[in-house]
Structures are given as structure tokens and as C-alpha cells.
Amino acid sequence: MQFLLYIIAYPFLWCISILPFPLFYFLSDCTYVVVYHLVGYRKKTVRDNIALTLPHLSKEERIRIEKKFFKHMCDMFLEMIKTMTISETEMKKRFVFTNIEMVREMEKKNKSIIMMCAHYASWEWLIILDKYIDFRTFAVYKKIQNKYFDKLIRDIRSHFNATLIEAKETVDVIRKNEINNIKGFYGFASDQSPQLHRTNYFDTFMGINVPVFTGAEMLAKKMDLSLVFVKVQKVKRGHYQATFVPLVENPKEVPNYQITSMYLRMVEEQIHEAPEYYLWTHKRWKHRDKQSLKSPRIKKALN
């Protein structure tokens, strides 16, 4: 059954990927109407998340953000499909790094790097980074159950030579690379909600006390890797720019969880600048500390 779904879907996805961009984004507009107005995909989750984290905004302002988010989400989903066939030249026009020289300078120190990013704007198109640097690029991801669609996702995200590694394999892969003197650039999107039984640290995120992922920081400390943050901005439809921000060069010298907290503050700054580009569909705050909900502003927004 899984294979049947795959062979039905693949030609359809490939045809979408070769559409010229005007028609491609017209399809995205149509998809938005279906997803938001007809199906209402996770609309309640999105609405609750925005109300919870941006209680200072009026209801009308939050609804505007909600609609803009769904339009962006449809763009981003189709852009991931577009990656199947997009050329390197076209991708470089549409996803620009403003300070790639910073990473090249870090490479000269011959020390592997962890890049922390958020589910914001376009994290999918960060894969073009491999075409700009010498280190091998790796992206940590969560495997999906359908093995055929999992392979499709892996193929799409490795279109420009990035290597995908499952979260549970990350330690072994980095350790093996370091032993073999293979310097890597490892991408982590660490802003979603970890499982409670694996949580060892809570921090505030968008004003709410929640469990947070600390794997990137702890791996950096264990393996002595440098850390950077990448801030992705949507310039206009189908065009993004990414700026690297240095976090820590010697993580072992930094108190535990301070790097994770620094990262969260940077993600918050992105969200406040343009909240419509954050991935609001995930239940990021489902394990929130109930004490965080006692604010009168939050109570009012949720009612």
C-alpha cells in the first residue's frame, strides 16, 4: 500500500516541480484556498499557538498573521517539491547567503561546525549551502514511517549533495567523521517540542516555559564543535536570504544550557520581526508549564 501511494504521488509531484514559477505560485494560491478555507488544516492549533505567544496583538492582527502564515506554508511546501528539479543556478538566485565568507573563515580552523536554525521562512532551501563551502554538509532529520516517501524526502534534501542523518544516528556519524578526519557542517532545527521523557531542560520560548532540545549544544560540547546560528529571511515570494551569526567557538567553556538559551532568543527575535513565517502548525507548546499561563494577557488572548 505504501509503495502504491508512492508510485501514484511521484509523477504528480514531479510535474509540479517542473512548472514555471508564475504557474507554480498560482497553484500555491489554489492550495491555500483548499488548505485554509475548505479543509482548515490545523487551523485551531495555529490560532491557539499565535494567541498563546503573541497575546499583545488584537484578534484581528492575529488572524492576519494566521492567513499570511498559511499562504507562506503552502509556498514552502511546494518549494520543497520544486527542489526535485530546480537547477543550482536558479536556487542560488533564490536563496542567497549574505556572509558566506564567515563560514569559510571558520573552515580554515579545521574544526567541524554545528549550524542551529529554526523552522522559519525556508529551512528546506538551506541545502544549497553545500555548493558554497568545503566541509561536507549534513542535515539532521526525523525519519517518516512510509519508507518510500522517506526516501523521496532524503532524495529531495540531498539534491545538492547534503547528507541526511536520522537524529538517533547523529552521535555515531559525527564521532566516525571526526575519527576519520572528515570535517562536517551539521544542520540542526532545534525549536520544536522534545518528548517529555527525554527532556532535561526547560526554558522560556516566546514567554512560555517549555521543554527544549539541547542535543546540538551537548554534541558540540562532547565533540568540541563550533556553533553558528543562521537567520533566514523571506525577501519576497520565492526569494530568501540567510545570514550566519556566530554563537560559540569553544562550547566546553560555556555553562550548560547557555548556548541553547542564546539560540532560543535569536529564534524569538526572528518570530517577532515577521511571525507569519514561523511554523505554527506544530504543537510546540503542548508541554508548557501551567504557571506560564497565569498572565492576564495570555488568559485574555486564549478566551
NUVO-457529 format. One record per residue (C-alpha): y, z, x. Coordinates in steps of 0.2 Angstrom, whole numbers, plus 5000, padded with zeros to 4 digits. Example, Ala and Ser with C-alpha at 12.3 -4.5 7.8 and 13.67 -1.06 7.14 Angstrom:
REM NUVO-457529
<site><Y>4978</Y><Z>5039</Z><X>5062</X></site>
<site><Y>4995</Y><Z>5036</Z><X>5068</X></site>
//
This chain:
REM NUVO-457529
<site><Y>5000</Y><Z>5000</Z><X>5000</X></site>
<site><Y>5012</Y><Z>5004</Z><X>5014</X></site>
<site><Y>5008</Y><Z>4988</Z><X>5023</X></site>
<site><Y>5011</Y><Z>4978</Z><X>5006</X></site>
<site><Y>5028</Y><Z>4986</Z><X>5004</X></site>
<site><Y>5032</Y><Z>4982</Z><X>5022</X></site>
<site><Y>5027</Y><Z>4963</Z><X>5020</X></site>
<site><Y>5037</Y><Z>4962</Z><X>5004</X></site>
<site><Y>5053</Y><Z>4970</Z><X>5011</X></site>
<site><Y>5053</Y><Z>4962</Z><X>5028</X></site>
<site><Y>5058</Y><Z>4944</Z><X>5023</X></site>
<site><Y>5071</Y><Z>4951</Z><X>5011</X></site>
<site><Y>5079</Y><Z>4962</Z><X>5025</X></site>
<site><Y>5079</Y><Z>4948</Z><X>5037</X></site>
<site><Y>5088</Y><Z>4937</Z><X>5025</X></site>
<site><Y>5101</Y><Z>4950</Z><X>5023</X></site>
<site><Y>5103</Y><Z>4952</Z><X>5041</X></site>
<site><Y>5107</Y><Z>4933</Z><X>5044</X></site>
<site><Y>5121</Y><Z>4932</Z><X>5030</X></site>
<site><Y>5138</Y><Z>4928</Z><X>5036</X></site>
<site><Y>5149</Y><Z>4943</Z><X>5036</X></site>
<site><Y>5160</Y><Z>4939</Z><X>5021</X></site>
<site><Y>5145</Y><Z>4937</Z><X>5010</X></site>
<site><Y>5136</Y><Z>4951</Z><X>5019</X></site>
<site><Y>5150</Y><Z>4963</Z><X>5014</X></site>
<site><Y>5151</Y><Z>4956</Z><X>4996</X></site>
<site><Y>5133</Y><Z>4961</Z><X>4995</X></site>
<site><Y>5138</Y><Z>4978</Z><X>5001</X></site>
<site><Y>5151</Y><Z>4979</Z><X>4987</X></site>
<site><Y>5137</Y><Z>4975</Z><X>4974</X></site>
<site><Y>5126</Y><Z>4988</Z><X>4982</X></site>
<site><Y>5139</Y><Z>5001</Z><X>4980</X></site>
<site><Y>5141</Y><Z>4997</Z><X>4961</X></site>
<site><Y>5122</Y><Z>5000</Z><X>4959</X></site>
<site><Y>5120</Y><Z>5015</Z><X>4970</X></site>
<site><Y>5136</Y><Z>5024</Z><X>4964</X></site>
<site><Y>5139</Y><Z>5019</Z><X>4946</X></site>
<site><Y>5122</Y><Z>5014</Z><X>4940</X></site>
<site><Y>5109</Y><Z>5025</Z><X>4950</X></site>
<site><Y>5120</Y><Z>5039</Z><X>4955</X></site>
<site><Y>5110</Y><Z>5041</Z><X>4971</X></site>
<site><Y>5113</Y><Z>5059</Z><X>4977</X></site>
<site><Y>5130</Y><Z>5060</Z><X>4969</X></site>
<site><Y>5128</Y><Z>5078</Z><X>4965</X></site>
<site><Y>5123</Y><Z>5083</Z><X>4982</X></site>
<site><Y>5138</Y><Z>5073</Z><X>4989</X></site>
<site><Y>5150</Y><Z>5080</Z><X>4977</X></site>
<site><Y>5144</Y><Z>5098</Z><X>4980</X></site>
<site><Y>5145</Y><Z>5096</Z><X>4999</X></site>
<site><Y>5163</Y><Z>5090</Z><X>4998</X></site>
<site><Y>5168</Y><Z>5103</Z><X>4986</X></site>
<site><Y>5160</Y><Z>5117</Z><X>4997</X></site>
<site><Y>5168</Y><Z>5111</Z><X>5013</X></site>
<site><Y>5184</Y><Z>5104</Z><X>5008</X></site>
<site><Y>5189</Y><Z>5117</Z><X>4994</X></site>
<site><Y>5208</Y><Z>5115</Z><X>4998</X></site>
<site><Y>5208</Y><Z>5097</Z><X>4991</X></site>
<site><Y>5211</Y><Z>5094</Z><X>4972</X></site>
<site><Y>5196</Y><Z>5087</Z><X>4962</X></site>
<site><Y>5205</Y><Z>5070</Z><X>4961</X></site>
<site><Y>5206</Y><Z>5070</Z><X>4980</X></site>
<site><Y>5188</Y><Z>5074</Z><X>4982</X></site>
<site><Y>5182</Y><Z>5061</Z><X>4970</X></site>
<site><Y>5192</Y><Z>5048</Z><X>4980</X></site>
<site><Y>5183</Y><Z>5054</Z><X>4996</X></site>
<site><Y>5167</Y><Z>5053</Z><X>4987</X></site>
<site><Y>5169</Y><Z>5035</Z><X>4981</X></site>
<site><Y>5175</Y><Z>5029</Z><X>4999</X></site>
<site><Y>5160</Y><Z>5038</Z><X>5006</X></site>
<site><Y>5148</Y><Z>5028</Z><X>4995</X></site>
<site><Y>5156</Y><Z>5012</Z><X>4999</X></site>
<site><Y>5155</Y><Z>5016</Z><X>5018</X></site>
<site><Y>5137</Y><Z>5022</Z><X>5016</X></site>
<site><Y>5132</Y><Z>5005</Z><X>5009</X></site>
<site><Y>5141</Y><Z>4996</Z><X>5023</X></site>
<site><Y>5132</Y><Z>5007</Z><X>5036</X></site>
<site><Y>5115</Y><Z>5004</Z><X>5028</X></site>
<site><Y>5117</Y><Z>4985</Z><X>5028</X></site>
<site><Y>5124</Y><Z>4986</Z><X>5045</X></site>
<site><Y>5108</Y><Z>4994</Z><X>5051</X></site>
<site><Y>5099</Y><Z>4979</Z><X>5044</X></site>
<site><Y>5111</Y><Z>4967</Z><X>5052</X></site>
<site><Y>5106</Y><Z>4974</Z><X>5069</X></site>
<site><Y>5089</Y><Z>4965</Z><X>5067</X></site>
<site><Y>5098</Y><Z>4948</Z><X>5071</X></site>
<site><Y>5116</Y><Z>4952</Z><X>5077</X></site>
<site><Y>5120</Y><Z>4945</Z><X>5094</X></site>
<site><Y>5125</Y><Z>4955</Z><X>5109</X></site>
<site><Y>5142</Y><Z>4946</Z><X>5109</X></site>
<site><Y>5145</Y><Z>4949</Z><X>5091</X></site>
<site><Y>5140</Y><Z>4968</Z><X>5092</X></site>
<site><Y>5152</Y><Z>4970</Z><X>5107</X></site>
<site><Y>5166</Y><Z>4963</Z><X>5097</X></site>
<site><Y>5162</Y><Z>4975</Z><X>5083</X></site>
<site><Y>5158</Y><Z>4991</Z><X>5092</X></site>
<site><Y>5170</Y><Z>4995</Z><X>5106</X></site>
<site><Y>5169</Y><Z>5009</Z><X>5119</X></site>
<site><Y>5187</Y><Z>5014</Z><X>5124</X></site>
<site><Y>5182</Y><Z>5023</Z><X>5140</X></site>
<site><Y>5165</Y><Z>5017</Z><X>5146</X></site>
<site><Y>5171</Y><Z>5020</Z><X>5164</X></site>
<site><Y>5169</Y><Z>5039</Z><X>5161</X></site>
<site><Y>5151</Y><Z>5037</Z><X>5159</X></site>
<site><Y>5149</Y><Z>5025</Z><X>5174</X></site>
<site><Y>5158</Y><Z>5038</Z><X>5185</X></site>
<site><Y>5145</Y><Z>5051</Z><X>5178</X></site>
<site><Y>5131</Y><Z>5040</Z><X>5183</X></site>
<site><Y>5137</Y><Z>5040</Z><X>5201</X></site>
<site><Y>5132</Y><Z>5058</Z><X>5202</X></site>
<site><Y>5114</Y><Z>5053</Z><X>5199</X></site>
<site><Y>5112</Y><Z>5066</Z><X>5185</X></site>
<site><Y>5105</Y><Z>5062</Z><X>5168</X></site>
<site><Y>5116</Y><Z>5064</Z><X>5153</X></site>
<site><Y>5114</Y><Z>5070</Z><X>5135</X></site>
<site><Y>5126</Y><Z>5062</Z><X>5123</X></site>
<site><Y>5129</Y><Z>5073</Z><X>5107</X></site>
<site><Y>5135</Y><Z>5063</Z><X>5092</X></site>
<site><Y>5137</Y><Z>5066</Z><X>5073</X></site>
<site><Y>5131</Y><Z>5057</Z><X>5058</X></site>
<site><Y>5148</Y><Z>5050</Z><X>5056</X></site>
<site><Y>5156</Y><Z>5032</Z><X>5055</X></site>
<site><Y>5142</Y><Z>5022</Z><X>5064</X></site>
<site><Y>5130</Y><Z>5031</Z><X>5075</X></site>
<site><Y>5117</Y><Z>5016</Z><X>5072</X></site>
<site><Y>5128</Y><Z>5004</Z><X>5082</X></site>
<site><Y>5129</Y><Z>5016</Z><X>5097</X></site>
<site><Y>5113</Y><Z>5007</Z><X>5103</X></site>
<site><Y>5124</Y><Z>4994</Z><X>5111</X></site>
<site><Y>5128</Y><Z>5006</Z><X>5125</X></site>
<site><Y>5113</Y><Z>5001</Z><X>5135</X></site>
<site><Y>5122</Y><Z>4985</Z><X>5139</X></site>
<site><Y>5136</Y><Z>4994</Z><X>5147</X></site>
<site><Y>5128</Y><Z>5007</Z><X>5158</X></site>
<site><Y>5114</Y><Z>5008</Z><X>5172</X></site>
<site><Y>5104</Y><Z>5023</Z><X>5166</X></site>
<site><Y>5090</Y><Z>5020</Z><X>5153</X></site>
<site><Y>5096</Y><Z>5024</Z><X>5136</X></site>
<site><Y>5085</Y><Z>5035</Z><X>5124</X></site>
<site><Y>5088</Y><Z>5040</Z><X>5106</X></site>
<site><Y>5080</Y><Z>5055</Z><X>5098</X></site>
<site><Y>5075</Y><Z>5052</Z><X>5080</X></site>
<site><Y>5064</Y><Z>5059</Z><X>5066</X></site>
<site><Y>5048</Y><Z>5048</Z><X>5063</X></site>
<site><Y>5046</Y><Z>5042</Z><X>5045</X></site>
<site><Y>5030</Y><Z>5043</Z><X>5036</X></site>
<site><Y>5027</Y><Z>5024</Z><X>5032</X></site>
<site><Y>5021</Y><Z>5018</Z><X>5049</X></site>
<site><Y>5026</Y><Z>5000</Z><X>5046</X></site>
<site><Y>5044</Y><Z>5005</Z><X>5041</X></site>
<site><Y>5044</Y><Z>5017</Z><X>5056</X></site>
<site><Y>5040</Y><Z>5003</Z><X>5067</X></site>
<site><Y>5054</Y><Z>4992</Z><X>5059</X></site>
<site><Y>5067</Y><Z>5006</Z><X>5062</X></site>
<site><Y>5061</Y><Z>5008</Z><X>5080</X></site>
<site><Y>5062</Y><Z>4989</Z><X>5082</X></site>
<site><Y>5080</Y><Z>4988</Z><X>5075</X></site>
<site><Y>5086</Y><Z>5003</Z><X>5085</X></site>
<site><Y>5079</Y><Z>4996</Z><X>5101</X></site>
<site><Y>5086</Y><Z>4978</Z><X>5098</X></site>
<site><Y>5097</Y><Z>4981</Z><X>5113</X></site>
<site><Y>5084</Y><Z>4990</Z><X>5124</X></site>
<site><Y>5087</Y><Z>5008</Z><X>5119</X></site>
<site><Y>5071</Y><Z>5018</Z><X>5118</X></site>
<site><Y>5067</Y><Z>5029</Z><X>5103</X></site>
<site><Y>5058</Y><Z>5045</Z><X>5106</X></site>
<site><Y>5052</Y><Z>5057</Z><X>5092</X></site>
<site><Y>5060</Y><Z>5074</Z><X>5093</X></site>
<site><Y>5044</Y><Z>5083</Z><X>5097</X></site>
<site><Y>5041</Y><Z>5072</Z><X>5112</X></site>
<site><Y>5059</Y><Z>5074</Z><X>5119</X></site>
<site><Y>5055</Y><Z>5088</Z><X>5132</X></site>
<site><Y>5040</Y><Z>5079</Z><X>5139</X></site>
<site><Y>5049</Y><Z>5062</Z><X>5140</X></site>
<site><Y>5064</Y><Z>5070</Z><X>5149</X></site>
<site><Y>5053</Y><Z>5080</Z><X>5161</X></site>
<site><Y>5042</Y><Z>5065</Z><X>5165</X></site>
<site><Y>5058</Y><Z>5054</Z><X>5168</X></site>
<site><Y>5065</Y><Z>5067</Z><X>5180</X></site>
<site><Y>5049</Y><Z>5069</Z><X>5190</X></site>
<site><Y>5049</Y><Z>5050</Z><X>5192</X></site>
<site><Y>5067</Y><Z>5050</Z><X>5196</X></site>
<site><Y>5071</Y><Z>5039</Z><X>5180</X></site>
<site><Y>5089</Y><Z>5044</Z><X>5175</X></site>
<site><Y>5092</Y><Z>5043</Z><X>5157</X></site>
<site><Y>5106</Y><Z>5044</Z><X>5144</X></site>
<site><Y>5099</Y><Z>5053</Z><X>5129</X></site>
<site><Y>5107</Y><Z>5052</Z><X>5112</X></site>
<site><Y>5106</Y><Z>5067</Z><X>5100</X></site>
<site><Y>5113</Y><Z>5068</Z><X>5082</X></site>
<site><Y>5113</Y><Z>5087</Z><X>5080</X></site>
<site><Y>5124</Y><Z>5090</Z><X>5065</X></site>
<site><Y>5110</Y><Z>5091</Z><X>5051</X></site>
<site><Y>5101</Y><Z>5106</Z><X>5045</X></site>
<site><Y>5086</Y><Z>5113</Z><X>5055</X></site>
<site><Y>5071</Y><Z>5121</Z><X>5047</X></site>
<site><Y>5074</Y><Z>5139</Z><X>5045</X></site>
<site><Y>5058</Y><Z>5145</Z><X>5054</X></site>
<site><Y>5064</Y><Z>5135</Z><X>5069</X></site>
<site><Y>5081</Y><Z>5142</Z><X>5068</X></site>
<site><Y>5088</Y><Z>5154</Z><X>5082</X></site>
<site><Y>5106</Y><Z>5152</Z><X>5080</X></site>
<site><Y>5119</Y><Z>5152</Z><X>5066</X></site>
<site><Y>5137</Y><Z>5146</Z><X>5067</X></site>
<site><Y>5151</Y><Z>5141</Z><X>5056</X></site>
<site><Y>5151</Y><Z>5122</Z><X>5051</X></site>
<site><Y>5166</Y><Z>5117</Z><X>5040</X></site>
<site><Y>5169</Y><Z>5135</Z><X>5037</X></site>
<site><Y>5151</Y><Z>5139</Z><X>5031</X></site>
<site><Y>5139</Y><Z>5150</Z><X>5041</X></site>
<site><Y>5123</Y><Z>5139</Z><X>5043</X></site>
<site><Y>5108</Y><Z>5137</Z><X>5055</X></site>
<site><Y>5112</Y><Z>5124</Z><X>5068</X></site>
<site><Y>5101</Y><Z>5114</Z><X>5080</X></site>
<site><Y>5103</Y><Z>5120</Z><X>5098</X></site>
<site><Y>5090</Y><Z>5108</Z><X>5106</X></site>
<site><Y>5102</Y><Z>5097</Z><X>5115</X></site>
<site><Y>5110</Y><Z>5112</Z><X>5123</X></site>
<site><Y>5094</Y><Z>5121</Z><X>5128</X></site>
<site><Y>5087</Y><Z>5105</Z><X>5135</X></site>
<site><Y>5102</Y><Z>5102</Z><X>5145</X></site>
<site><Y>5101</Y><Z>5120</Z><X>5152</X></site>
<site><Y>5082</Y><Z>5118</Z><X>5156</X></site>
<site><Y>5083</Y><Z>5101</Z><X>5164</X></site>
<site><Y>5101</Y><Z>5103</Z><X>5171</X></site>
<site><Y>5108</Y><Z>5088</Z><X>5162</X></site>
<site><Y>5127</Y><Z>5084</Z><X>5160</X></site>
<site><Y>5133</Y><Z>5083</Z><X>5142</X></site>
<site><Y>5146</Y><Z>5072</Z><X>5133</X></site>
<site><Y>5152</Y><Z>5070</Z><X>5115</X></site>
<site><Y>5155</Y><Z>5053</Z><X>5108</X></site>
<site><Y>5168</Y><Z>5052</Z><X>5094</X></site>
<site><Y>5166</Y><Z>5036</Z><X>5084</X></site>
<site><Y>5180</Y><Z>5030</Z><X>5073</X></site>
<site><Y>5180</Y><Z>5016</Z><X>5060</X></site>
<site><Y>5194</Y><Z>5005</Z><X>5064</X></site>
<site><Y>5192</Y><Z>4993</Z><X>5049</X></site>
<site><Y>5177</Y><Z>4987</Z><X>5039</X></site>
<site><Y>5163</Y><Z>4982</Z><X>5051</X></site>
<site><Y>5173</Y><Z>4987</Z><X>5067</X></site>
<site><Y>5171</Y><Z>5004</Z><X>5076</X></site>
<site><Y>5177</Y><Z>5011</Z><X>5092</X></site>
<site><Y>5169</Y><Z>5025</Z><X>5102</X></site>
<site><Y>5177</Y><Z>5037</Z><X>5114</X></site>
<site><Y>5167</Y><Z>5049</Z><X>5126</X></site>
<site><Y>5173</Y><Z>5067</Z><X>5128</X></site>
<site><Y>5166</Y><Z>5077</Z><X>5142</X></site>
<site><Y>5158</Y><Z>5093</Z><X>5137</X></site>
<site><Y>5149</Y><Z>5102</Z><X>5152</X></site>
<site><Y>5143</Y><Z>5096</Z><X>5169</X></site>
<site><Y>5134</Y><Z>5111</Z><X>5174</X></site>
<site><Y>5127</Y><Z>5119</Z><X>5157</X></site>
<site><Y>5117</Y><Z>5133</Z><X>5166</X></site>
<site><Y>5134</Y><Z>5141</Z><X>5170</X></site>
<site><Y>5139</Y><Z>5141</Z><X>5151</X></site>
<site><Y>5134</Y><Z>5156</Z><X>5140</X></site>
<site><Y>5121</Y><Z>5151</Z><X>5127</X></site>
<site><Y>5126</Y><Z>5143</Z><X>5111</X></site>
<site><Y>5144</Y><Z>5140</Z><X>5118</X></site>
<site><Y>5141</Y><Z>5121</Z><X>5120</X></site>
<site><Y>5133</Y><Z>5120</Z><X>5103</X></site>
<site><Y>5149</Y><Z>5128</Z><X>5096</X></site>
<site><Y>5160</Y><Z>5116</Z><X>5105</X></site>
<site><Y>5151</Y><Z>5102</Z><X>5098</X></site>
<site><Y>5152</Y><Z>5108</Z><X>5080</X></site>
<site><Y>5171</Y><Z>5110</Z><X>5082</X></site>
<site><Y>5173</Y><Z>5092</Z><X>5088</X></site>
<site><Y>5162</Y><Z>5086</Z><X>5073</X></site>
<site><Y>5173</Y><Z>5096</Z><X>5061</X></site>
<site><Y>5189</Y><Z>5088</Z><X>5069</X></site>
<site><Y>5181</Y><Z>5071</Z><X>5065</X></site>
<site><Y>5177</Y><Z>5075</Z><X>5047</X></site>
<site><Y>5195</Y><Z>5082</Z><X>5044</X></site>
<site><Y>5203</Y><Z>5066</Z><X>5051</X></site>
<site><Y>5193</Y><Z>5055</Z><X>5039</X></site>
<site><Y>5180</Y><Z>5064</Z><X>5028</X></site>
<site><Y>5174</Y><Z>5048</Z><X>5019</X></site>
<site><Y>5164</Y><Z>5043</Z><X>5035</X></site>
<site><Y>5153</Y><Z>5058</Z><X>5036</X></site>
<site><Y>5135</Y><Z>5058</Z><X>5030</X></site>
<site><Y>5137</Y><Z>5069</Z><X>5014</X></site>
<site><Y>5120</Y><Z>5064</Z><X>5006</X></site>
<site><Y>5110</Y><Z>5076</Z><X>5016</X></site>
<site><Y>5109</Y><Z>5095</Z><X>5011</X></site>
<site><Y>5117</Y><Z>5101</Z><X>5027</X></site>
<site><Y>5122</Y><Z>5117</Z><X>5019</X></site>
<site><Y>5107</Y><Z>5122</Z><X>5009</X></site>
<site><Y>5103</Y><Z>5137</Z><X>5020</X></site>
<site><Y>5121</Y><Z>5143</Z><X>5020</X></site>
<site><Y>5125</Y><Z>5161</Z><X>5022</X></site>
<site><Y>5129</Y><Z>5168</Z><X>5005</X></site>
<site><Y>5143</Y><Z>5178</Z><X>5012</X></site>
<site><Y>5152</Y><Z>5162</Z><X>5016</X></site>
<site><Y>5153</Y><Z>5158</Z><X>4998</X></site>
<site><Y>5164</Y><Z>5173</Z><X>4993</X></site>
<site><Y>5180</Y><Z>5164</Z><X>4997</X></site>
<site><Y>5191</Y><Z>5162</Z><X>4981</X></site>
<site><Y>5195</Y><Z>5144</Z><X>4986</X></site>
<site><Y>5176</Y><Z>5139</Z><X>4988</X></site>
<site><Y>5172</Y><Z>5148</Z><X>4972</X></site>
<site><Y>5185</Y><Z>5138</Z><X>4963</X></site>
<site><Y>5180</Y><Z>5121</Z><X>4970</X></site>
<site><Y>5162</Y><Z>5124</Z><X>4965</X></site>
<site><Y>5166</Y><Z>5128</Z><X>4947</X></site>
//
